[in-house]
Amino acid sequence: MNVLAFFAAAVQSTRTLWRYGQTVLGIIFRHPITGTSIIPILPDGRIVLIRRRDDGRWALPGGMVDWGEDIPSTIRRELKEETGLELVEIRRLVGVYSAPDRDPRIHSICVVVEAQVHGTMEVQDTLEVIEIQAFPVNSLPPGQMSHDHTRQLQDYLNGLTTLA
């Protein structure tokens, strides 16, 4: 094989590898990330909310699904990481929220569940959470919550199962 033929084959191989690489990167970076929001209900019926460090707003605990993890495991892990509480049971699916602008950081699909919880509330992840508080349903904090959590919580309170 002469040098010109060798060079042409190398360029073709590089182009093929580049196309595969672009496809993989496109799959990784051009697809929504899956996450969860949890509506934690204490035995006395109060709803647990966290105050986020990044925007100072109240929010539902939750987060992104890790590689190799299912949704129930993510719920258990995120609940413990952000609130110190233990999952007793997932009661119901509240909704799946997928609007591209629902999270200002990234396009994510959020699976929202109601969960019975117990334990002692304690901030575990001080990089994300600055406060945890339990609220009676009729005394939730006023104002807009972080991300689209106001809508998620309202759908829950209205007994809806939402696909949005």
Secondary structure, DSSP 8 states (H G I E B T S, - for coil): --HHHHHHHHHHHHHHHHHHHHHHHHHHHSS-EEEEEEEEE-TTS-EEEEEETTT--EE--EEE--TT--HHHHHHHHHHHHH--EEEEEEEEEEEE--TTSSSSS-EEEEEEEEEEES------TTTEEEEEEE-GGG---S--STTHHHHHHHHHTT--EE-
